[in-house]
């Protein structure tokens, strides 16, 4: 049977792909965002967030502080990349989300498993992106479009196992509209694997968009189903399971982040399964991906590489970026 040899969880963000000199450009988007979801579980304007934020974070908004945090983020990414190269899994089962890159209001699956034999990484149209997002795109794609192997037989086995476990999981053997993989998977491909053609089985969860976001408890149960599928897969390949996304953003919520990290470290699955859904909106919603993956590594211990709360404005905007592994 297949063996899960490694678990990985990584944040992904334009902030991680841009030098701190660019971070003020990200703030320009914050200023236009009328729904900054805060630690009270409600959306606010930028001005409202400034009024709610402790002025002490001004100390976090200096060039030196940003440089230090940027370096910590890059160390986290480099360490996960090193560990992946050292363990050298045969296949990666990656849980990420889609932000209307592939799936839209005409069809937004709660859980989807890709089971094609190959998958494309394609360049996005940078001219249609805000300048700061275009500068960060290198971290999700390559200079040229590239076709990578997937692991269709494992993807199909995960689907069939999930159906047997009473999950009405969606599936895809080709990506819609001739598009390439989304940023959650492109980041792994580019920043952690640096183009190494390790097959990836993408699992897409709708973390962002109402009304069918899976409950945290359901995410954990689905992760347990995926674990069961890997355990019963008739193969001797080494498997890495991986979560891409999170933690809190676009408003930094250190209490939420540290609670999640503590629960992961202590295997407090009840905490994870009962996280208030009002706190899991916008970028915070990607914590669901960590919850799903955590159910696949219940027999392993988490090692936190870095947790870096990166404030980029006096409105507490930015992200709580985290990098961890289980072996």
N, C-alpha and C positions, 0 to 999 in steps of 0.2 A: 504494500500500500504506500501511497505518497506520504511524505513527512514534512510537516511545517517546521522549518529550521530557523525562521526569523520572522519577527514582526517589526514593522517600521511605521512611525507616524510622523508626518511632516506638515508644517504650514506651507502654504503657497500664496504668493501675493506680489503685485507689482513692486511693493516696497522692498521685497527681497531681491529683486532683479535690477534695482536702480541704486546708484550711489546716494548718500544722504543729501548731496547738493540738489538733488532732484525732488526730495521729499516735499518742499513747499509747493511744487506743482500738483502733487496729490491733494494738497489742502484746497487748491482752487476748485476741485471737484466736491470736496466736503462742503464748501460754502454754498453750493447749488443744491445740496442734498437736503430736501425738506423732511426726510424720514430717517434721522439718525437714531437707531434703536439703542436706548441707554440701559443702565443697570436697573432701572425701575420697570423694565419690560414694556416701555412705551416709546413711540417715535417722537423725535423733537427736531426743531430747526437748529441750525448751527448756533444762532444767537442764544437760544434756550439752553443749549449745551454749555456754552461759555458761562452762563449764569449758574449752572449746576455744578461746575467743575471747581475743585479745590485749587486756588491760585498757586499752591505749592508746586504744581506740575510745571510752572514756568521754568524751573530749574532743569527740566527734562528737554527743554526746547532750545538748546544751544548746539552750536556746531560740534563742540567736543563731545557732548552727550550723544548726539546722533552718530558720530564716528565710532564711538565705543560700542554702541548698540548694533550698528551695521556690522562691525567686525565680529561681534558675538553671533549674529545671525549667520554670517558666512562660515564661521567655525562649525555651527550646528549642521548646516547643509553639507560641508566637507566631511564631517565625521560620519554622517549617515551614508554618504557616498562611499567612504572608505570601508565601512562595515559591509555594505552591499557587495563591494568588490571582493572583500576577504571571504565572506560566506559563499558568494558566487552561486545563488540559487538558480535552478533550471527554469523556473517560471515564477512570475509575480501575480498574485491576485490583488488588484488595487481597487479600493473603494473611494470614489470621488463624487462630485456633484457637477451638474450642468447648469450654466447660467444663461440659458436661452442661446447657446451656441449651436446645439443640435436639436433640442426639443423646445416646443413653443406651446402656446395656449391651445393649439389644435390637437395636441397629444403630449401630455406631460406625465410620464409614468412615475409611480412612486419608487419602485425598484425595477431596474433593468440590468440584465446580464448580456454582455456581448459575446457571441460565440463564433465569429468569423475566424478564419485561419490566418488572416493578415489584417493589419489596420494601418491607415495612412496618418502621418503627421504632415499637415499642410500649413503653409503660410497664410495668415489672415491679411486682409486688406488694411495696411497700416494707415492709409490716407483717410480712412473712415474712423480712426481711433483718436481720442484725445492725445495730445503730444506726449504726456507722461506715460500713458499706457503703451503707445507705440515704442517708446524707449525701453520699456520693460519686456516687450514681446519676445526678445531673444531668449529669455529664460523658459519659454514654452515651445519653441519651434527651432528649426534649423535653417541654414542658408538656402537649402533646396528642399522641395517636398521629398519625403522618404517613406517607403513602405516597410513596416516592421512585422515580424511574426507575432501572432497571438497564439492562443492554445485552445483551439475550437473544441476539442474533445473534452477538456476540463470545463470549459464554459457550458457546454451542453449538459454535462453531468451535474453541475451546480444548479442549472435550471430544473432538471428533472427531480433532483433531490428537494429543491425548494417547493415544487408543486406537490411532491409527496408529503412535505411538511406543512401543507395547506397555505402556502404563499402564492398568491396570484401574480407571479412575477412576469414582467414583460421581457421580451427578448429582441435582439437585433443581430442579424448576421452581416449586414452592411450598414454603414452610416448614412443618414438621410441626406439627400440633395448633394451627393458626391463630396461631402465635407470630410475634414480630418478630425482626429480626436480632440476633445476639449482640453482646456487649460489645466484641469486637475491632473490629467494623465500626461499631458505634454511637459509639465513641470518635472514630473518624475523622470520622464524620458530624457530630458535635457540636463537638468541640474543634478540628479542623483545618479543616473546611468551614463550621462555624457555620450549618448548615442549608441551605447552597447546594445546589441539586438536581443536582449533577454525578452522572451515572450511575456506579454502582459495580458491578463484577462480583466478587462475593465468592468466594474460593477458601478452603475450610476444610481445614486439616490437623489430624489428630489428634496433637497434640504431647504431650498430658498422659497418656493412658491406655493402659496395657498391655492386650493384648499386641501391638498392631499399629501402634505408633509408627513412622513411616518413619525409616530410617537417614539420617544427615546426607548421605551421598553420594546417596541416592535423592532427597532433597529438592532437591539441586542439579540433578540430572538432570531432575527434574520442572520446575523453574524454566526450564531450557533449552528444554524442550518448549513451555512457555507462551510463551517468547520467540519461538520459531519460529512459533507460532500467530499471535501479534500481527503479526510481520513479514509473514506470508502472508495476513493478513485483508484482504479486498478493500474497503478503506475509506481515506479520506483524513483520518480523525480523528486528533487528537493524544491519545496515551495516556500516563498516569502509572501506573507500577507501584509498589506500596506494600506494606510489611511492617508488621504491627501486633503488638506484644508484645515481651517480653524487656526488658532482658537478664537478669542473674541476679536471682532472688527465689524463695523468700521469705527465703533467706539470701544476703547479699551476698557475691559471689565476684569480687573485683576482678581477680585473676589471669586467671580465665576471661574476664571481660568485656574486659579490655584486650587479651588475645590475639585475641579475635574482632574487635575494632575494628582492631587492627593488620593482621590478615589481610585484612579488607575494604579497608582503605586501600591495601595492597600487592598486592591481587588474588591473594593466596595461597590459591587455591581448594583446594589439597590440605589445608591446615590445617583449613579449614572442613569439608571432606568427611570428615575423619578425626577429628573431635572425639569423645572417648570418650562413648559413650551413657550411661554411669553418671553423667556430669556434666550430662545433659540431662533431668533429672526436675523435677517441680513447675514453678514459673515459669521456671526455666532452660530448660525444654523449648521455650519460645517462640523461642529462638535459631534453631530450625529455620525459622521464618518468614523471618528475615533471610537465612538460607542460600539458601532458595528464591528470594527476590527478587534476591539478588546475582547469580544466574545470568542474570537478565533484563537486567542493566546492565553486562555485562562490558566493553562498549566505553566506559563512562563512569567518571569518577573520583569517589570518595566525598569529601564535605566533611562533617566532623563538626561539628555545631553545639554540642552539649553532651554530656558524659558526667558524670553526677552520682551517685556512690555514696552512697545515703541510708541510714544506719544509724538504726534507731529503738529499739534495745534493746541491752543488754549481751550478748545472745546472737547478735549480728551479724545479726539479722533486719532486713528492709527490702528495698531493691531497688537494683540498678544501672540507673538510668534513662538512656536514650540517645536522641539525636535526630540524624539524619543525612540527607543528600540526595545525589543523583547527577544531574548535568546535563551 
